[in-house]
Amino acid sequence: MKWIYSVSLAVSLAMQPAFADDLFGPHPMTEQARDAFVNQLLSKMTLDEKIGQMRLISVGPDTPKSAIRDMIQHGQVGAIFNTVTRQDIRAMQDQVMQLSRLKIPLFFAYDVVHGQRTIFPIPLGLAASWDLDATAEVGRVSAYEAADDGLNMTWAPMVDVSREPRWGRGSEGFGEDTFLSAQMGSSMVKAMQGKSAADRYSIMTSVKHFAAYGAVEGGRDYNTVDMSPQRLFQDYLPPYKASLDAGSGGVMVALNSLNGTPATADSWLLKDILRGDWKFKGITISDHGAIKELIKHGVASDPQDAVRIAMKSGIDMSMSDEYYSKYLPGLVKSGAVSMAEVDDAARHVLNVKYDMGLFNDPYSHLGPKESDPQDTNAESRLHRAEARDVARKSIVLLKNWRETLPLKKDATIALVGPLADSQRDIMGSWSAAGVAKQSIPLLQGVRNAMAGKGTVLYAKGANITDNKGIQDFLNLYEQAVSVDKRSPQELIDEAVAQAKKADVVVAAVGEAQGMAHEASSRSDLVIPESQQKLLAALKATGKPLVIVLMNGRPLTVVKEDQQADAMLETWFSGTEGGNAIADVLFGDYNPSGKLPVSFPRSVGQIPIYYNHLPTGRPYNFAKPNKYTSHYYDAVNGPLYPFGYGLSYTTFTVSPVKMSSRTMPRNGSVEASVTVTNSGKRDGATVVQLYLNDPVASISRPVQELRGFQRIMLKAGESQTVKFKIDVDALKFWNQKMQQVAEPGKFNVMIGLDSVRTQDAQFDYL
């Protein structure tokens, strides 16, 4: 691939500004050498210089570059974020080397969540690929582009399990399942960090948000979380643990409180669990302004108290506030915070700088000055082929009545909807340094696919929303949403006129990217009314209707499912999104995505995650009974279940074959099925393994994902898919908070989603 280069861009020491003779390498990249070096460096540092290392400063209106230059000169800053060009990063590192006493390099960080310059599908969409190779590809390309811009760290991956679709930040995570999130997170960490975070085209990850941020009450961002220890350890902590076991050097601490204690003040989380039980040796970083917020949380009386609590709790680095520099010196002088605690935090910061290779070469991710790109946003810096490949794998076919899809390229197609020609929205939230003008919207993708064959008729049809308050909210910090000044009826009339001339209508509807973002919680999950009216008018034309959803969360689309002849879930699919969606629409790519979240029928069903606990009065769909756990005013169960996704071909799954009906203590068994492509097209699918412990010391979920394999089959081809089940797959946290695997029967379920499965049993002895 073009992003792998053999040439080294390392800068020789002779080309760098002068600095302390014994500070810079080459240093051996071993833990023993690092510890000795950092201890020696700490002995040379003043209290103010140690505190300076613990400050992470954001470039912006509140801290302009001139102010940062002064901070650097006085050793008051340890790292910078929100600077993403080599020229700016080089200038700041030069200032350290030329102006500061000890010349300790800065590290530079950014939110590289689903791509740096080439934008891939949002993480929720990436999870829909159920493809760890695709995840690794996203990680490698993202790290390459970020490192090529001079960055050293990313605030990613986000592995917050979320069963709350009202929460806008669910778009940044991998969905509702613990196992899938853990697999995706660890794959991303390994790909981004590579063999070493010091390598030229690797960056260090900072897993976020520790812990349980995805479970905020009511889906309201920054809200409280309250849950049992069993649920915390069983469902929410494993993805963080898996990502740290994969080698992540950083942890970003959550903004929420957990069982009454803000995470920023939670020494049990940050010391007992993270460093004690998990043996984490990297850096902990507060979220933006979180130390100040301890006062509003009601656990700190004043700024000094907030700093004292954060330090005692284990926050190494303070993101974007001045509290550490203002109040730590006085707290150390009074004895409220010990010098040993300051040393411990500063040591963690210096450790990761060593691990990044900055003490071998402060310019290691910059290369020589003459190598800086003349055009930062040059097309040649993008990785379009990789982005298109991953985006196609993330698309989920939700409905395809009478084989409406794939479309014919020689047809006349009316493409309508407020998202059909939006370059900004198709990139999604947290799109890093991506440039909207470089993204391919759906309209361009369809035109590219049909060039010289059929006809594309376009009409916007509606604004994202006609609610002025929501329009203003979405455009608060940038002109993110364009508002057509024509009346809603004029927009609809134009779209209907185009639809009447077409063979088929494709409607691109859903959310603007800003509607599925930080601080973008929603109390309802419907498609905005302006778009609902458009869909109703299009349906009334009698033309076949294909709905292309673009969104960052599950939406309640019962009515849309009834209206549509076919429906695709495309999420926010990134720089090459338009081409990727067109590939699926016209059958150049057979859709294979599977939902990483359950889609509710209404907001009143939330939470409706698949791996819920049983009740004493379960609802039976075949034999409904009044006194059971259900809603009497609606169809029960999700509209689309976890793991669901159709194809342009059909697959059949054989009964489950067990290698043994018994599993010895600490042994394993193998479950296998034969999957056959029984249709007429080649295609890929995802085979999913679920387990259930029907009788245990505490209630266990009705099913839990414990394995998955993505396979590609030619038409008529069969493949045997095998899953090894070992004792770790059976373990859970019991009432005494012991992780155990209890003897007894276990149910095995294998299928192509969480509902339609082939079942078997075995006994764990």
Helices and strands as residue ranges (DSSP letters): G 13-15, H 31-44, H 47-53, E 55-58, H 65-73, E 79-81, H 86-99, E 107-110, H 123-127, H 132-148, E 153-154, G 168-172, H 178-193, E 204-210, G 213-215, G 217-219, H 229-231, I 232-236, H 238-245, E 250-253, E 257-258, E 261-262, G 263-265, H 267-267, I 268-277, E 283-285, H 293-297, H 303-313, E 318-319, H 323-334, H 339-355, G 369-371, G 379-381, H 384-394, E 396-400, G 401-403, E 412-416, G 425-427, G 436-438, H 442-450, E 455-459, H 468-474, H 488-500, E 504-510, G 513-515, H 529-540, E 545-550, H 558-563, E 566-569, H 577-585, G 603-605, E 651-653, E 657-658, E 662-663, E 668-677, E 683-692, E 704-713, E 718-726, G 727-730, E 732-733, E 739-740, E 744-751, E 757-764
